[in-house]
Amino acid sequence: MALLKIARMGHPVLRAVASPVPDPTDPEIRRLAADMIDTMMDAPGVGLAAPQVHESRRIIVFRVPADRSGGESVATTVLVNPVIEPLGEEMELGWEGCLSIPGMRGVVPRHARIRYRGVGLDGEAIEREASGFHARVIQHEADHLDGVLYIDRMPDLRYLAFNEESHHVAAALTGEQGRD
Protein backbone atom coordinates (compact mmCIF):
# COMPACT_ATOMS: atom_id res chain seq x y z
CA MET A 1 0.00 0.00 0.00
CA ALA A 2 1.00 3.64 -0.21
CA LEU A 3 1.51 6.43 2.28
CA LEU A 4 -0.58 9.43 1.34
CA LYS A 5 0.21 13.11 1.76
CA ILE A 6 -1.75 14.65 4.65
CA ALA A 7 -3.47 17.97 3.92
CA ARG A 8 -2.65 20.67 6.46
CA MET A 9 -4.85 23.41 7.84
CA GLY A 10 -5.32 26.05 5.16
CA HIS A 11 -5.81 23.62 2.29
CA PRO A 12 -9.33 24.03 0.85
CA VAL A 13 -10.05 20.27 0.83
CA LEU A 14 -10.29 20.44 4.65
CA ARG A 15 -13.09 23.04 4.49
CA ALA A 16 -15.29 21.33 1.89
CA VAL A 17 -18.22 19.01 2.55
CA ALA A 18 -17.16 15.56 1.33
CA SER A 19 -19.23 13.59 -1.19
CA PRO A 20 -21.06 10.39 -0.23
CA VAL A 21 -19.56 7.13 -1.46
CA PRO A 22 -22.07 5.36 -3.74
CA ASP A 23 -20.42 1.90 -3.55
CA PRO A 24 -18.25 1.08 -0.51
CA THR A 25 -17.27 -2.25 -2.10
CA ASP A 26 -15.65 -0.56 -5.12
CA PRO A 27 -11.99 -1.71 -5.43
CA GLU A 28 -10.90 1.95 -5.66
CA ILE A 29 -12.52 2.63 -2.26
CA ARG A 30 -10.87 -0.46 -0.76
CA ARG A 31 -7.48 0.73 -2.05
CA LEU A 32 -8.04 4.25 -0.67
CA ALA A 33 -9.10 2.85 2.73
CA ALA A 34 -6.03 0.59 2.90
CA ASP A 35 -3.75 3.53 2.05
CA MET A 36 -5.53 5.67 4.66
CA ILE A 37 -4.92 3.01 7.32
CA ASP A 38 -1.23 2.79 6.38
CA THR A 39 -0.97 6.60 6.50
CA MET A 40 -2.75 6.80 9.87
CA MET A 41 -0.51 4.14 11.41
CA ASP A 42 2.66 5.74 10.01
CA ALA A 43 1.76 9.25 11.24
CA PRO A 44 1.02 7.84 13.96
CA GLY A 45 -2.62 8.67 14.60
CA VAL A 46 -5.85 7.16 15.87
CA GLY A 47 -8.07 8.42 13.07
CA LEU A 48 -7.99 9.81 9.57
CA ALA A 49 -10.69 11.13 7.25
CA ALA A 50 -10.47 10.99 3.46
CA PRO A 51 -10.38 14.80 3.07
CA GLN A 52 -7.18 14.77 5.13
CA VAL A 53 -5.52 12.84 2.30
CA HIS A 54 -6.95 15.12 -0.41
CA GLU A 55 -9.94 12.87 -1.20
CA SER A 56 -13.28 14.62 -0.67
CA ARG A 57 -15.20 11.43 0.12
CA ARG A 58 -17.17 10.38 3.22
CA ILE A 59 -14.74 7.77 4.55
CA ILE A 60 -13.03 7.60 7.93
CA VAL A 61 -10.61 5.12 9.41
CA PHE A 62 -9.95 4.88 13.13
CA ARG A 63 -8.71 2.76 16.00
CA VAL A 64 -9.08 3.04 19.75
CA PRO A 65 -5.99 1.79 21.61
CA ALA A 66 -6.70 0.48 25.12
CA ASP A 67 -3.94 2.66 26.61
CA ARG A 68 -5.67 5.83 25.30
CA SER A 69 -9.19 4.91 26.35
CA GLY A 70 -9.06 3.51 29.86
CA GLY A 71 -9.05 -0.10 28.72
CA GLU A 72 -11.63 -0.05 25.90
CA SER A 73 -10.05 -0.86 22.56
CA VAL A 74 -11.54 -0.91 19.09
CA ALA A 75 -9.72 -2.56 16.20
CA THR A 76 -8.90 -0.54 13.12
CA THR A 77 -12.20 0.19 11.41
CA VAL A 78 -13.23 1.69 8.08
CA LEU A 79 -16.53 3.54 8.17
CA VAL A 80 -18.10 4.76 4.94
CA ASN A 81 -20.83 7.42 4.89
CA PRO A 82 -20.94 7.75 8.70
CA VAL A 83 -23.87 9.30 10.57
CA ILE A 84 -23.60 10.32 14.24
CA GLU A 85 -26.42 10.65 16.75
CA PRO A 86 -25.75 12.14 20.20
CA LEU A 87 -27.15 10.06 23.07
CA GLY A 88 -28.12 12.69 25.59
CA GLU A 89 -27.08 16.26 26.23
CA GLU A 90 -23.93 15.57 28.30
CA MET A 91 -20.75 17.12 26.90
CA GLU A 92 -17.16 16.41 27.95
CA LEU A 93 -14.06 18.55 27.54
CA GLY A 94 -10.97 16.77 26.30
CA TRP A 95 -7.67 17.26 24.53
CA GLU A 96 -7.55 16.79 20.76
CA GLY A 97 -4.81 16.94 18.22
CA CYS A 98 -5.01 16.52 14.48
CA LEU A 99 -2.68 15.23 11.80
CA SER A 100 -3.76 18.23 9.69
CA ILE A 101 -2.73 20.67 12.44
CA PRO A 102 0.63 19.16 13.41
CA GLY A 103 2.32 20.04 16.67
CA MET A 104 -0.74 21.55 18.35
CA ARG A 105 -3.63 20.44 20.49
CA GLY A 106 -6.61 22.01 22.17
CA VAL A 107 -9.42 21.42 24.64
CA VAL A 108 -12.65 20.63 22.78
CA PRO A 109 -16.18 19.87 24.01
CA ARG A 110 -17.74 16.72 22.52
CA HIS A 111 -20.86 14.66 23.20
CA ALA A 112 -20.11 12.16 25.96
CA ARG A 113 -22.11 9.37 24.31
CA ILE A 114 -23.00 8.79 20.68
CA ARG A 115 -24.41 6.19 18.33
CA TYR A 116 -22.77 5.97 14.93
CA ARG A 117 -23.78 4.21 11.77
CA GLY A 118 -22.17 3.64 8.43
CA VAL A 119 -21.14 0.93 6.04
CA GLY A 120 -18.03 -1.22 5.97
CA LEU A 121 -15.98 -2.10 2.90
CA ASP A 122 -17.98 -5.33 2.61
CA GLY A 123 -21.18 -3.31 2.15
CA GLU A 124 -22.52 -4.44 5.54
CA ALA A 125 -24.03 -1.93 7.96
CA ILE A 126 -22.01 -0.95 11.03
CA GLU A 127 -23.82 0.49 14.05
CA ARG A 128 -22.22 1.03 17.45
CA GLU A 129 -22.56 3.11 20.58
CA ALA A 130 -19.49 4.85 21.92
CA SER A 131 -18.44 6.96 24.88
CA GLY A 132 -15.28 8.60 26.13
CA PHE A 133 -12.24 8.58 23.84
CA HIS A 134 -13.96 6.30 21.32
CA ALA A 135 -16.83 8.81 20.92
CA ARG A 136 -14.35 11.70 20.68
CA VAL A 137 -12.38 10.05 17.85
CA ILE A 138 -15.52 9.35 15.81
CA GLN A 139 -16.85 12.90 16.25
CA HIS A 140 -13.47 14.43 15.35
CA GLU A 141 -13.10 12.37 12.17
CA ALA A 142 -16.73 12.84 11.10
CA ASP A 143 -16.28 16.61 11.49
CA HIS A 144 -13.61 16.46 8.76
CA LEU A 145 -16.27 15.17 6.36
CA ASP A 146 -18.21 18.39 6.89
CA GLY A 147 -15.23 20.75 6.59
CA VAL A 148 -14.95 21.28 10.36
CA LEU A 149 -11.64 21.30 12.26
CA TYR A 150 -11.38 20.80 16.02
CA ILE A 151 -10.36 24.43 16.49
CA ASP A 152 -13.78 25.43 15.14
CA ARG A 153 -15.36 23.61 18.10
CA MET A 154 -13.16 25.25 20.73
CA PRO A 155 -15.09 27.75 22.87
CA ASP A 156 -11.88 29.32 24.19
CA LEU A 157 -8.71 29.57 22.12
CA ARG A 158 -6.68 30.16 25.30
CA TYR A 159 -6.81 26.35 25.52
CA LEU A 160 -5.01 25.87 22.20
CA ALA A 161 -1.29 25.19 22.53
CA PHE A 162 1.75 23.67 20.92
CA ASN A 163 2.15 20.10 22.21
CA GLU A 164 5.27 20.92 24.20
CA GLU A 165 3.54 23.87 25.91
CA SER A 166 0.21 22.19 26.61
CA HIS A 167 1.19 21.38 30.20
CA HIS A 168 0.67 25.10 30.92
CA VAL A 169 -2.90 24.88 29.62
CA ALA A 170 -3.53 21.67 31.56
CA ALA A 171 -2.28 23.36 34.72
CA ALA A 172 -4.54 26.37 34.13
CA LEU A 173 -7.53 24.05 33.67
CA THR A 174 -6.85 22.25 36.95
CA GLY A 175 -5.80 25.37 38.88
CA GLU A 176 -2.21 24.18 39.32
CA GLN A 177 0.86 26.19 38.44
CA GLY A 178 2.49 25.15 35.14
CA ARG A 179 6.12 24.08 34.93
CA ASP A 180 8.63 25.45 32.42
Summary of the structure (lengths in Angstrom):
residues: 180
radius of gyration: 16.2
end to end distance: 42.1
largest distance: 53.7
contacts: 549
relative contact order: 0.17
helix: 33%
strand: 33%
